[in-house]
């Protein structure tokens, strides 16, 4: 095939794909409703590349700040302060395994509160294998009582729709389930608003089954479901493997085997639409909000959310 013909074929494929993956219009209202109040995640080094978050995110969008091992707390707090100054509620990560001791935790809390006005936190074990100090889990962080003492009003903890082999090496869910029962009980005894912020997955069916199973087990914590934003397929597969995404990874692997889709970016249209329709049909469904992981960049993710959420999620600069 000549270069010219190859170009024409590629353009035809892109044009077809754009039409093929456009949101199902009958579901547009349900998707828009499902996306209201969505949150998104950044890191200090990615936030530095954003000239103005007001050009990307609607006012009031909750922004999580991922704390990767090696990131200085000063950089985390500076990012939190900048986001707060731009009008966004900020939820920094507190990874237990990179916090040395109680004094360090108390210092971080004081810095976030005093320098950036932060009163929300995501507590998680963290991605490192060996703890640097006294803490190994989010439960231990909660047990300190320091978040309440520092005036943190909203505390989120991690959820795993497809399990977590770091917690349950045998591939089961016994340890994850026990931790969720503890956190649910803790939620009943604290004034803080709590929720589960989950790992991302790519298939709606297992997410729905997991959420329903939690409700049947008496776990009443609302779920903020993790969704991977638009990204190159290779990028997404790399992150999915690194983050321990489970059986729904097969959705990406199947897509990678289809040459007609290999060159095109993944978009979360299908999984979001299925979850949105299920939520519309079952109002008691305990997924409360969407939390985006912008693996292909925050601009691409924010643009996708705007396109699928309508004016209600459009930044002030674009209304």
Short mmCIF file of the C-alpha atoms (twelve columns), coordinates in Angstrom:
data_MODEL
# 
_entry.id   MODEL 
# 
loop_
_atom_site.group_PDB 
_atom_site.id 
_atom_site.type_symbol 
_atom_site.label_atom_id 
_atom_site.label_alt_id 
_atom_site.label_comp_id 
_atom_site.label_asym_id 
_atom_site.label_seq_id 
_atom_site.Cartn_x 
_atom_site.Cartn_y 
_atom_site.Cartn_z 
_atom_site.pdbx_PDB_model_num 
ATOM 1   C CA . UNK A 1   0.000   0.000   0.000  1 
ATOM 2   C CA . UNK A 2   1.359   3.413   -0.931 1 
ATOM 3   C CA . UNK A 3   1.915   6.033   1.821  1 
ATOM 4   C CA . UNK A 4   -0.985  8.038   0.377  1 
ATOM 5   C CA . UNK A 5   -3.361  5.071   0.472  1 
ATOM 6   C CA . UNK A 6   -2.188  4.176   3.969  1 
ATOM 7   C CA . UNK A 7   -2.959  7.735   5.115  1 
ATOM 8   C CA . UNK A 8   -6.428  7.612   3.551  1 
ATOM 9   C CA . UNK A 9   -7.131  4.269   5.236  1 
ATOM 10  C CA . UNK A 10  -5.981  5.595   8.616  1 
ATOM 11  C CA . UNK A 11  -8.171  8.692   8.283  1 
ATOM 12  C CA . UNK A 12  -11.177 6.585   7.299  1 
ATOM 13  C CA . UNK A 13  -10.600 4.344   10.331 1 
ATOM 14  C CA . UNK A 14  -10.367 7.334   12.669 1 
ATOM 15  C CA . UNK A 15  -13.536 8.834   11.205 1 
ATOM 16  C CA . UNK A 16  -15.398 5.547   11.632 1 
ATOM 17  C CA . UNK A 17  -14.133 5.107   15.170 1 
ATOM 18  C CA . UNK A 18  -15.262 8.594   16.136 1 
ATOM 19  C CA . UNK A 19  -18.796 7.832   14.984 1 
ATOM 20  C CA . UNK A 20  -18.669 4.341   16.434 1 
ATOM 21  C CA . UNK A 21  -17.735 5.455   19.968 1 
ATOM 22  C CA . UNK A 22  -19.917 8.556   20.190 1 
ATOM 23  C CA . UNK A 23  -22.101 8.386   23.304 1 
ATOM 24  C CA . UNK A 24  -25.383 6.607   22.834 1 
ATOM 25  C CA . UNK A 25  -27.753 9.568   22.656 1 
ATOM 26  C CA . UNK A 26  -30.584 7.852   24.576 1 
ATOM 27  C CA . UNK A 27  -28.086 7.359   27.429 1 
ATOM 28  C CA . UNK A 28  -26.652 10.885  27.333 1 
ATOM 29  C CA . UNK A 29  -28.829 12.155  30.194 1 
ATOM 30  C CA . UNK A 30  -27.960 9.156   32.366 1 
ATOM 31  C CA . UNK A 31  -24.236 9.571   31.696 1 
ATOM 32  C CA . UNK A 32  -24.392 13.271  32.473 1 
ATOM 33  C CA . UNK A 33  -26.175 12.577  35.756 1 
ATOM 34  C CA . UNK A 34  -23.651 9.864   36.641 1 
ATOM 35  C CA . UNK A 35  -20.717 12.226  36.038 1 
ATOM 36  C CA . UNK A 36  -22.004 15.001  38.271 1 
ATOM 37  C CA . UNK A 37  -19.624 15.634  41.141 1 
ATOM 38  C CA . UNK A 38  -16.823 13.567  39.644 1 
ATOM 39  C CA . UNK A 39  -13.324 13.885  41.087 1 
ATOM 40  C CA . UNK A 40  -9.930  13.649  39.434 1 
ATOM 41  C CA . UNK A 41  -6.357  12.933  40.473 1 
ATOM 42  C CA . UNK A 42  -3.093  14.819  39.879 1 
ATOM 43  C CA . UNK A 43  0.505   14.652  41.045 1 
ATOM 44  C CA . UNK A 44  2.678   17.682  41.813 1 
ATOM 45  C CA . UNK A 45  4.786   17.156  38.690 1 
ATOM 46  C CA . UNK A 46  1.740   16.869  36.432 1 
ATOM 47  C CA . UNK A 47  0.014   19.818  38.119 1 
ATOM 48  C CA . UNK A 48  3.029   21.977  37.291 1 
ATOM 49  C CA . UNK A 49  2.260   21.518  33.590 1 
ATOM 50  C CA . UNK A 50  -1.284  22.894  33.945 1 
ATOM 51  C CA . UNK A 51  -1.373  26.636  33.446 1 
ATOM 52  C CA . UNK A 52  -4.829  27.023  34.972 1 
ATOM 53  C CA . UNK A 53  -7.089  24.315  36.357 1 
ATOM 54  C CA . UNK A 54  -10.027 26.661  35.828 1 
ATOM 55  C CA . UNK A 55  -9.640  26.028  32.092 1 
ATOM 56  C CA . UNK A 56  -10.145 22.295  32.642 1 
ATOM 57  C CA . UNK A 57  -12.283 21.631  35.704 1 
ATOM 58  C CA . UNK A 58  -15.654 22.909  36.811 1 
ATOM 59  C CA . UNK A 59  -15.721 24.905  40.058 1 
ATOM 60  C CA . UNK A 60  -15.924 22.663  43.096 1 
ATOM 61  C CA . UNK A 61  -14.383 19.581  41.444 1 
ATOM 62  C CA . UNK A 62  -12.595 17.560  44.116 1 
ATOM 63  C CA . UNK A 63  -8.929  17.080  43.186 1 
ATOM 64  C CA . UNK A 64  -6.946  14.256  44.774 1 
ATOM 65  C CA . UNK A 65  -3.172  14.680  44.964 1 
ATOM 66  C CA . UNK A 66  -1.319  11.385  44.617 1 
ATOM 67  C CA . UNK A 67  1.648   11.099  46.976 1 
ATOM 68  C CA . UNK A 68  4.233   8.908   45.266 1 
ATOM 69  C CA . UNK A 69  7.161   7.638   47.335 1 
ATOM 70  C CA . UNK A 70  9.976   10.157  47.034 1 
ATOM 71  C CA . UNK A 71  7.739   13.202  46.587 1 
ATOM 72  C CA . UNK A 72  8.566   15.886  49.144 1 
ATOM 73  C CA . UNK A 73  5.764   16.868  51.501 1 
ATOM 74  C CA . UNK A 74  6.589   20.503  50.709 1 
ATOM 75  C CA . UNK A 75  5.733   19.864  47.029 1 
ATOM 76  C CA . UNK A 76  2.502   18.146  48.014 1 
ATOM 77  C CA . UNK A 77  1.444   21.045  50.244 1 
ATOM 78  C CA . UNK A 78  2.397   23.638  47.611 1 
ATOM 79  C CA . UNK A 79  0.230   21.825  45.045 1 
ATOM 80  C CA . UNK A 80  -2.628  21.654  47.544 1 
ATOM 81  C CA . UNK A 81  -2.321  25.368  48.258 1 
ATOM 82  C CA . UNK A 82  -2.359  26.239  44.568 1 
ATOM 83  C CA . UNK A 83  -5.464  24.125  43.898 1 
ATOM 84  C CA . UNK A 84  -7.245  25.533  46.939 1 
ATOM 85  C CA . UNK A 85  -6.420  29.066  45.795 1 
ATOM 86  C CA . UNK A 86  -7.997  28.251  42.414 1 
ATOM 87  C CA . UNK A 87  -11.180 27.214  44.192 1 
ATOM 88  C CA . UNK A 88  -10.961 23.429  44.363 1 
ATOM 89  C CA . UNK A 89  -11.487 21.145  47.380 1 
ATOM 90  C CA . UNK A 90  -8.276  19.165  47.755 1 
ATOM 91  C CA . UNK A 91  -7.853  15.584  48.935 1 
ATOM 92  C CA . UNK A 92  -4.186  14.564  49.320 1 
ATOM 93  C CA . UNK A 93  -3.133  10.942  49.641 1 
ATOM 94  C CA . UNK A 94  -1.753  9.691   52.966 1 
ATOM 95  C CA . UNK A 95  0.100   6.447   52.091 1 
ATOM 96  C CA . UNK A 96  0.715   4.694   55.414 1 
ATOM 97  C CA . UNK A 97  3.873   2.885   54.350 1 
ATOM 98  C CA . UNK A 98  5.820   6.054   53.493 1 
ATOM 99  C CA . UNK A 99  4.925   7.870   56.748 1 
ATOM 100 C CA . UNK A 100 7.726   7.338   59.255 1 
ATOM 101 C CA . UNK A 101 5.883   7.772   62.553 1 
ATOM 102 C CA . UNK A 102 3.119   9.528   64.464 1 
ATOM 103 C CA . UNK A 103 5.117   12.761  64.672 1 
ATOM 104 C CA . UNK A 104 5.547   12.811  60.878 1 
ATOM 105 C CA . UNK A 105 1.835   12.239  60.341 1 
ATOM 106 C CA . UNK A 106 0.967   15.005  62.795 1 
ATOM 107 C CA . UNK A 107 3.357   17.349  60.996 1 
ATOM 108 C CA . UNK A 108 1.856   16.573  57.575 1 
ATOM 109 C CA . UNK A 109 -1.651  17.193  58.875 1 
ATOM 110 C CA . UNK A 110 -0.608  20.514  60.410 1 
ATOM 111 C CA . UNK A 111 1.073   21.611  57.179 1 
ATOM 112 C CA . UNK A 112 -1.935  20.772  55.028 1 
ATOM 113 C CA . UNK A 113 -4.358  22.468  57.427 1 
ATOM 114 C CA . UNK A 114 -2.236  25.496  58.203 1 
ATOM 115 C CA . UNK A 115 -0.770  26.232  54.780 1 
ATOM 116 C CA . UNK A 116 -3.513  25.073  52.405 1 
ATOM 117 C CA . UNK A 117 -6.706  24.791  54.469 1 
ATOM 118 C CA . UNK A 118 -7.083  21.118  53.579 1 
ATOM 119 C CA . UNK A 119 -9.666  19.128  55.549 1 
ATOM 120 C CA . UNK A 120 -9.984  16.000  53.368 1 
ATOM 121 C CA . UNK A 121 -7.727  12.974  52.954 1 
ATOM 122 C CA . UNK A 122 -7.471  9.655   51.145 1 
ATOM 123 C CA . UNK A 123 -5.924  7.078   53.468 1 
ATOM 124 C CA . UNK A 124 -4.301  4.033   51.896 1 
ATOM 125 C CA . UNK A 125 -1.528  1.550   52.521 1 
ATOM 126 C CA . UNK A 126 0.585   2.831   49.650 1 
ATOM 127 C CA . UNK A 127 2.441   1.166   46.821 1 
ATOM 128 C CA . UNK A 128 5.734   0.381   48.566 1 
ATOM 129 C CA . UNK A 129 6.344   -3.172  49.761 1 
ATOM 130 C CA . UNK A 130 8.281   -2.425  52.945 1 
ATOM 131 C CA . UNK A 131 7.038   0.310   55.307 1 
ATOM 132 C CA . UNK A 132 9.577   3.021   56.085 1 
ATOM 133 C CA . UNK A 133 8.366   3.288   59.656 1 
ATOM 134 C CA . UNK A 134 5.554   2.517   62.059 1 
ATOM 135 C CA . UNK A 135 2.551   2.332   59.704 1 
ATOM 136 C CA . UNK A 136 1.515   -0.456  57.378 1 
ATOM 137 C CA . UNK A 137 -2.169  0.226   56.668 1 
ATOM 138 C CA . UNK A 138 -4.837  2.889   56.507 1 
ATOM 139 C CA . UNK A 139 -6.471  1.285   59.555 1 
ATOM 140 C CA . UNK A 140 -3.416  2.166   61.626 1 
ATOM 141 C CA . UNK A 141 -3.632  5.771   60.402 1 
ATOM 142 C CA . UNK A 142 -7.288  5.973   61.418 1 
ATOM 143 C CA . UNK A 143 -6.532  4.472   64.818 1 
ATOM 144 C CA . UNK A 144 -4.193  7.370   65.682 1 
ATOM 145 C CA . UNK A 145 -7.164  9.748   65.970 1 
ATOM 146 C CA . UNK A 146 -4.981  12.495  64.511 1 
ATOM 147 C CA . UNK A 147 -7.204  13.247  61.523 1 
ATOM 148 C CA . UNK A 148 -10.119 14.078  63.800 1 
ATOM 149 C CA . UNK A 149 -7.842  16.096  66.084 1 
ATOM 150 C CA . UNK A 150 -6.571  18.107  63.091 1 
ATOM 151 C CA . UNK A 151 -10.100 18.918  61.920 1 
ATOM 152 C CA . UNK A 152 -10.279 16.719  58.816 1 
ATOM 153 C CA . UNK A 153 -13.954 16.436  57.898 1 
ATOM 154 C CA . UNK A 154 -13.870 13.932  55.018 1 
ATOM 155 C CA . UNK A 155 -11.844 10.708  54.981 1 
ATOM 156 C CA . UNK A 156 -11.786 8.330   52.035 1 
ATOM 157 C CA . UNK A 157 -10.296 4.838   52.065 1 
ATOM 158 C CA . UNK A 158 -9.365  2.470   49.264 1 
ATOM 159 C CA . UNK A 159 -11.697 -0.029  47.621 1 
ATOM 160 C CA . UNK A 160 -10.754 -2.907  45.314 1 
ATOM 161 C CA . UNK A 161 -13.507 -4.137  42.974 1 
ATOM 162 C CA . UNK A 162 -11.229 -6.892  41.640 1 
ATOM 163 C CA . UNK A 163 -9.355  -7.677  44.842 1 
ATOM 164 C CA . UNK A 164 -5.769  -6.822  45.714 1 
ATOM 165 C CA . UNK A 165 -2.970  -9.386  45.722 1 
ATOM 166 C CA . UNK A 166 -0.828  -7.173  47.948 1 
ATOM 167 C CA . UNK A 167 -3.455  -7.675  50.640 1 
ATOM 168 C CA . UNK A 168 -4.719  -11.134 49.652 1 
ATOM 169 C CA . UNK A 169 -1.792  -12.933 47.977 1 
ATOM 170 C CA . UNK A 170 -3.925  -16.015 47.324 1 
ATOM 171 C CA . UNK A 171 -6.195  -14.026 45.026 1 
ATOM 172 C CA . UNK A 172 -9.128  -14.178 47.431 1 
ATOM 173 C CA . UNK A 173 -10.748 -11.342 49.342 1 
ATOM 174 C CA . UNK A 174 -10.685 -12.402 53.010 1 
ATOM 175 C CA . UNK A 175 -8.268  -9.691  54.173 1 
ATOM 176 C CA . UNK A 176 -9.812  -6.968  52.009 1 
ATOM 177 C CA . UNK A 177 -13.283 -7.881  53.268 1 
ATOM 178 C CA . UNK A 178 -12.175 -7.844  56.902 1 
ATOM 179 C CA . UNK A 179 -10.590 -4.413  56.434 1 
ATOM 180 C CA . UNK A 180 -13.777 -3.086  54.827 1 
ATOM 181 C CA . UNK A 181 -15.875 -4.338  57.752 1 
ATOM 182 C CA . UNK A 182 -13.526 -2.546  60.157 1 
ATOM 183 C CA . UNK A 183 -13.677 0.693   58.166 1 
ATOM 184 C CA . UNK A 184 -17.447 0.480   57.897 1 
ATOM 185 C CA . UNK A 185 -17.660 0.104   61.688 1 
ATOM 186 C CA . UNK A 186 -15.280 3.034   62.102 1 
ATOM 187 C CA . UNK A 187 -17.540 5.098   59.839 1 
ATOM 188 C CA . UNK A 188 -20.403 4.481   62.240 1 
ATOM 189 C CA . UNK A 189 -18.420 5.938   65.147 1 
ATOM 190 C CA . UNK A 190 -16.890 9.037   63.535 1 
ATOM 191 C CA . UNK A 191 -18.287 12.409  62.531 1 
ATOM 192 C CA . UNK A 192 -16.127 12.458  59.406 1 
ATOM 193 C CA . UNK A 193 -17.780 11.794  56.040 1 
ATOM 194 C CA . UNK A 194 -16.310 8.619   54.596 1 
ATOM 195 C CA . UNK A 195 -16.356 6.853   51.236 1 
ATOM 196 C CA . UNK A 196 -14.535 4.185   49.271 1 
ATOM 197 C CA . UNK A 197 -12.363 5.492   46.445 1 
ATOM 198 C CA . UNK A 198 -11.597 2.481   44.280 1 
ATOM 199 C CA . UNK A 199 -8.926  1.188   41.970 1 
ATOM 200 C CA . UNK A 200 -9.889  1.544   38.302 1 
ATOM 201 C CA . UNK A 201 -11.417 -1.308  36.322 1 
ATOM 202 C CA . UNK A 202 -12.584 -1.638  32.729 1 
ATOM 203 C CA . UNK A 203 -15.706 -3.798  32.891 1 
ATOM 204 C CA . UNK A 204 -19.050 -2.771  34.365 1 
ATOM 205 C CA . UNK A 205 -20.394 -6.234  35.210 1 
ATOM 206 C CA . UNK A 206 -17.818 -7.147  37.881 1 
ATOM 207 C CA . UNK A 207 -18.016 -3.631  39.349 1 
ATOM 208 C CA . UNK A 208 -21.782 -3.916  39.717 1 
ATOM 209 C CA . UNK A 209 -21.523 -7.392  41.268 1 
ATOM 210 C CA . UNK A 210 -18.881 -6.178  43.747 1 
ATOM 211 C CA . UNK A 211 -20.881 -3.107  44.764 1 
ATOM 212 C CA . UNK A 212 -24.047 -5.176  45.229 1 
ATOM 213 C CA . UNK A 213 -22.140 -7.728  47.316 1 
ATOM 214 C CA . UNK A 214 -20.892 -4.976  49.621 1 
ATOM 215 C CA . UNK A 215 -24.403 -3.696  50.189 1 
ATOM 216 C CA . UNK A 216 -25.672 -7.208  50.895 1 
ATOM 217 C CA . UNK A 217 -22.837 -7.639  53.422 1 
ATOM 218 C CA . UNK A 218 -23.917 -4.491  55.242 1 
ATOM 219 C CA . UNK A 219 -21.072 -2.294  53.986 1 
ATOM 220 C CA . UNK A 220 -22.779 1.077   53.674 1 
ATOM 221 C CA . UNK A 221 -19.810 3.234   52.716 1 
ATOM 222 C CA . UNK A 222 -20.664 5.080   49.487 1 
ATOM 223 C CA . UNK A 223 -18.479 4.152   46.526 1 
ATOM 224 C CA . UNK A 224 -16.540 6.587   44.357 1 
ATOM 225 C CA . UNK A 225 -15.699 4.314   41.458 1 
ATOM 226 C CA . UNK A 226 -12.278 4.555   39.841 1 
ATOM 227 C CA . UNK A 227 -12.337 5.077   36.082 1 
ATOM 228 C CA . UNK A 228 -9.252  5.307   33.864 1 
ATOM 229 C CA . UNK A 229 -9.437  8.335   31.609 1 
ATOM 230 C CA . UNK A 230 -8.609  8.382   27.892 1 
ATOM 231 C CA . UNK A 231 -5.097  7.129   27.144 1 
ATOM 232 C CA . UNK A 232 -3.009  5.289   24.609 1 
ATOM 233 C CA . UNK A 233 -3.650  1.582   24.876 1 
ATOM 234 C CA . UNK A 234 -0.011  0.759   25.631 1 
ATOM 235 C CA . UNK A 235 0.046   3.350   28.429 1 
ATOM 236 C CA . UNK A 236 -3.134  1.986   29.932 1 
ATOM 237 C CA . UNK A 237 -1.973  -1.625  29.884 1 
ATOM 238 C CA . UNK A 238 1.303   -0.616  31.563 1 
ATOM 239 C CA . UNK A 239 -0.504  1.226   34.380 1 
ATOM 240 C CA . UNK A 240 -3.132  -1.505  34.745 1 
ATOM 241 C CA . UNK A 241 -0.476  -4.201  35.263 1 
ATOM 242 C CA . UNK A 242 1.540   -1.998  37.634 1 
ATOM 243 C CA . UNK A 243 -1.564  -1.207  39.701 1 
ATOM 244 C CA . UNK A 244 -2.714  -4.804  39.914 1 
ATOM 245 C CA . UNK A 245 -5.915  -4.444  37.916 1 
ATOM 246 C CA . UNK A 246 -7.620  -7.832  37.852 1 
ATOM 247 C CA . UNK A 247 -9.792  -9.776  35.404 1 
ATOM 248 C CA . UNK A 248 -11.122 -6.701  33.575 1 
ATOM 249 C CA . UNK A 249 -7.635  -6.230  32.125 1 
ATOM 250 C CA . UNK A 250 -8.817  -8.705  29.496 1 
ATOM 251 C CA . UNK A 251 -10.900 -5.872  27.999 1 
ATOM 252 C CA . UNK A 252 -7.664  -4.081  27.109 1 
ATOM 253 C CA . UNK A 253 -5.908  -7.258  26.007 1 
ATOM 254 C CA . UNK A 254 -8.756  -8.073  23.631 1 
ATOM 255 C CA . UNK A 255 -8.647  -4.564  22.262 1 
ATOM 256 C CA . UNK A 256 -4.872  -4.827  21.739 1 
ATOM 257 C CA . UNK A 257 -5.438  -7.866  19.496 1 
ATOM 258 C CA . UNK A 258 -7.748  -5.879  17.210 1 
ATOM 259 C CA . UNK A 259 -5.549  -4.009  14.736 1 
ATOM 260 C CA . UNK A 260 -8.408  -1.637  13.943 1 
ATOM 261 C CA . UNK A 261 -8.379  -0.436  17.565 1 
ATOM 262 C CA . UNK A 262 -4.699  -0.765  18.416 1 
ATOM 263 C CA . UNK A 263 -3.772  2.667   17.071 1 
ATOM 264 C CA . UNK A 264 -6.690  4.449   18.699 1 
ATOM 265 C CA . UNK A 265 -6.812  5.782   22.276 1 
ATOM 266 C CA . UNK A 266 -8.947  4.001   24.824 1 
ATOM 267 C CA . UNK A 267 -11.923 5.962   26.131 1 
ATOM 268 C CA . UNK A 268 -14.054 4.900   29.113 1 
ATOM 269 C CA . UNK A 269 -17.345 5.464   27.269 1 
ATOM 270 C CA . UNK A 270 -18.594 1.884   27.453 1 
ATOM 271 C CA . UNK A 271 -17.936 1.230   31.142 1 
ATOM 272 C CA . UNK A 272 -19.265 4.645   32.213 1 
ATOM 273 C CA . UNK A 273 -22.402 4.291   30.074 1 
ATOM 274 C CA . UNK A 274 -23.194 0.812   31.453 1 
ATOM 275 C CA . UNK A 275 -22.720 1.975   35.043 1 
ATOM 276 C CA . UNK A 276 -24.778 5.111   34.415 1 
ATOM 277 C CA . UNK A 277 -27.667 3.133   32.960 1 
ATOM 278 C CA . UNK A 278 -27.549 0.675   35.872 1 
ATOM 279 C CA . UNK A 279 -27.602 3.580   38.333 1 
ATOM 280 C CA . UNK A 280 -30.594 5.130   36.553 1 
ATOM 281 C CA . UNK A 281 -32.502 1.837   36.723 1 
ATOM 282 C CA . UNK A 282 -31.447 1.114   40.317 1 
ATOM 283 C CA . UNK A 283 -31.333 4.400   42.295 1 
ATOM 284 C CA . UNK A 284 -30.277 2.494   45.423 1 
ATOM 285 C CA . UNK A 285 -27.057 1.421   43.665 1 
ATOM 286 C CA . UNK A 286 -24.279 2.408   46.055 1 
ATOM 287 C CA . UNK A 287 -21.887 3.958   43.538 1 
ATOM 288 C CA . UNK A 288 -22.191 7.635   44.389 1 
ATOM 289 C CA . UNK A 289 -19.612 9.302   42.162 1 
ATOM 290 C CA . UNK A 290 -16.918 8.758   39.542 1 
ATOM 291 C CA . UNK A 291 -13.234 9.250   40.343 1 
ATOM 292 C CA . UNK A 292 -10.995 9.671   37.301 1 
ATOM 293 C CA . UNK A 293 -7.398  8.504   36.953 1 
ATOM 294 C CA . UNK A 294 -6.112  10.747  34.115 1 
ATOM 295 C CA . UNK A 295 -3.555  8.244   32.836 1 
ATOM 296 C CA . UNK A 296 -3.461  9.883   29.413 1 
ATOM 297 C CA . UNK A 297 -3.205  13.400  30.803 1 
ATOM 298 C CA . UNK A 298 -5.535  15.631  32.775 1 
ATOM 299 C CA . UNK A 299 -6.456  17.746  29.743 1 
ATOM 300 C CA . UNK A 300 -7.582  14.710  27.737 1 
ATOM 301 C CA . UNK A 301 -9.554  13.407  30.719 1 
ATOM 302 C CA . UNK A 302 -11.177 16.749  31.497 1 
ATOM 303 C CA . UNK A 303 -12.123 17.225  27.839 1 
ATOM 304 C CA . UNK A 304 -13.741 13.776  27.752 1 
ATOM 305 C CA . UNK A 305 -15.702 14.568  30.918 1 
ATOM 306 C CA . UNK A 306 -16.873 17.891  29.470 1 
ATOM 307 C CA . UNK A 307 -17.954 16.238  26.223 1 
ATOM 308 C CA . UNK A 308 -19.923 13.567  28.074 1 
ATOM 309 C CA . UNK A 309 -21.183 15.612  31.009 1 
ATOM 310 C CA . UNK A 310 -22.591 18.595  29.169 1 
ATOM 311 C CA . UNK A 311 -22.770 22.140  30.478 1 
ATOM 312 C CA . UNK A 312 -23.270 20.995  34.062 1 
ATOM 313 C CA . UNK A 313 -19.638 19.879  34.268 1 
ATOM 314 C CA . UNK A 314 -18.168 22.549  32.005 1 
ATOM 315 C CA . UNK A 315 -15.522 24.851  33.496 1 
ATOM 316 C CA . UNK A 316 -16.550 28.446  34.040 1 
ATOM 317 C CA . UNK A 317 -14.162 29.589  31.292 1 
ATOM 318 C CA . UNK A 318 -16.051 27.450  28.743 1 
ATOM 319 C CA . UNK A 319 -19.631 28.368  29.610 1 
# 
